Amino acid sequence: MKRAITIFILFLGTYFLKAQIVITNDNTFKTADQMLLANELFESGEPWAEDLGYNLDDLDPMIPGSPDQFSYNTGIESYEYSRYLLNTLNGRSGLGLHMMWSPLIMANAAMQPASFDGQFTGGTANGFKEDDMLMMMIGNFGANANFTPFAHPFPQFADFLEGDINLPQTVQAGFGHDFASTRWDRSLMTKTLNLGAMGQSASKQYLWAQDMLSAFHDSADNGIDADGTNSPDLPNSPMFDPNNNIFYGGNNTDGFIGQILTAESINKTKFILTQLAYDGTNLGMIDPATYDPANGIKYFPTKIAVTEASVLTGLPPKWDTFTVTDPMSKIFDQWSYLLATTSYMDMMDPNNTSDAAHLAYKEVFDGFPFPASMQETGTPGPYDLMKGASKVIFLNMMAMHYNASENTFIDGAMLNGAGMPMMDMMVKSLNAGYVIVALKNFIPQFTGTPLATMATNAATAQADYIIAHLKDPNGGFYNMYTIGTGADTSMPKTLMANAAIVRGLYAAYDITGNATYLTEANAGYAYLIANFYDTTHQVFLTELGNATATYTPKNLGVLAGVLREANLVGGQASAKTIYQDIFETIFNKTILREAEATGETGGDSDGDGIPYIQGGTKPFVFAAEATYDTTAGVSDTNLNQITIYPNPAKNTIHISSETGTLKSISIFNLLGKNIMHSNPVNDINISHLEKGIYFLSITIGNKKITKKFIKQ
């Protein structure tokens, strides 16, 4: 499709040399932003390709563009870039608190006798049992999956806010199984805990864990679907059976990593509930079983600084003190973590045996390798932990962020001296859209409870508020609305704000079935394409009126998400083609390094301009910032002197020219087919055209100019 469109544009006579992406920050890694991108890339990877009927068995990373470019961009590149980000953060970078000092490792180590010290770490006691407990856990996970664990990992259970990605050493051969040469410089990290960063990371851990643990495998690494009768367990026992030739995970690597990721998220959630609940004065614990914000709010502030202390040479440093450095509660943080906990609830639900994947999960959460639920044992397990955290976060969102008089979620809040919430007045479009996405995840996990009803009502009210207050009467959506003041019209509309709102409206339609939300979402999508998508360069502008686009992991993540949902929920066929094209022009130019999973074997063997990770000093993450100048390389100055309006249009488009008399006009569809030729008139009837994207070829003098328009 991309080749056809490119040939088509050249045929029409729009002569140009494309500009290039310019990386303007390849040093900074902001955890929340990179993980939001990773999550949307995952969903826009294999899942999107499968939803459209592609057979993933046809994909081979070493054969780019096969069986077609879209399936390769999604099933290989989107999916594996997502895995790169996950592996970098969770095992390689060291950007967080080490798993050795996680709540459950420390609690289990404390219950062991003195003789346990040294039992799993070479036989020599060192005064600590936590390292033995960690090694025992990792050894069990390896045996469960028939996998030899990686060398020199840094498994972390609580992620830091950000860090410098420049490696203090060169990445060595064997980096895939020995992580030593991919470790970051921990002295250059912002050692601050942020719920949004930890939530986006936990969502990433969930997405890969549910994928990796959704089947079994045998000793030859052949996949085995769960059917309710086969199991890695001993007969009539949840314990692993080493002799029945069935192992956890779809293959040995996935089985091991899936268990590690799950353990990290369980410990992270336990840690947040037991250490980071804030009453406005002190950090402490919160009991989800009894928590009611009406009896005193405890919430999770947006920034908590950590100090670490060395304990022994050769052992990772241990967290020492926590200090609240920003007491605000941010709605971004709350919905980010809520997405993760409700997702894990679905995976761990003991009553869900609806498909082969959940039959496989049931074997994972039946007592070994992870504890079963309270309904099965009488003792709370990981499912109950995730359910409790979901309840606490949702109740705090409603108590601290939901303005009941305006029926909208606001951006920030904190407690006054009396312990009562003080809300700000800002409704930011990014959060207004994504909070609906998070509530869509929350509602089915609490079906039949008052919480589900409350969440449904809040999601509906938020969607209505978006349409009533954030929508510009002339099209598109504002970046922010301030209660009591109005929409922020002082700043140009942004790609991220408009994409997030459309993403949220599609989610509102999924929740309610209300066709109004689908109509508004599709209209918002049409506006997005008409006003932000540059067909000449096949890139998106990031701000109206600014010819230089500035890309970040956050706005690229939101863009990937809205194109996928527009295609799958909104039925917008153009979103598939556009995603394919911008993946080549934007996403593929902003990832810093790659490896075998995306067809690279060394240097730049696949010829896509992305260097191989080995031999360099950068990890495989995305640039923190990159720019694209859409005026660079365009030689035809007439392009910006032709105006088409309205755009999108339903019945008629008007052409205004400042450069001369129109000679001829033709309309082409996305495939390059000439579907209409008109005499040179300023008004063209398009009522007979199907809804979609079209190209208008206009001849003025000896010039041919191409313009894009949307038929609604």
Beta strands, then each sheet from edge to edge (+ up, - down):
strand 1: 22-25
strand 2: 28-30
strand 3: 96-98
strand 4: 156-164
strand 5: 189-193
strand 6: 216-217
strand 7: 223-224
strand 8: 247-248
strand 9: 277-278
strand 10: 283-284
strand 11: 303-309
strand 12: 318-326
strand 13: 329-330
strand 14: 402-403
strand 15: 408-409
strand 16: 412-415
strand 17: 421-423
strand 18: 426-428
strand 19: 480-482
strand 20: 486-487
strand 21: 533-534
strand 22: 539-540
strand 23: 548-551
strand 24: 625-629
strand 25: 642-645
strand 26: 652-657
strand 27: 662-668
strand 28: 674-678
strand 29: 683-685
strand 30: 692-700
strand 31: 703-711
sheet 1: 1+ 24- 23+
sheet 2: 2+ 4- 3+
sheet 3: 2+ 4- 5+ 11- 12+
sheet 4: 7+ 6- 8+
sheet 5: 9+ 10-
sheet 6: 13+ 16- 17+
sheet 7: 14+ 15-
sheet 8: 18+ 19- 20+
sheet 9: 21+ 22-
sheet 10: 25+ 26- 29+
sheet 11: 28+ 27- 30+ 31-
end
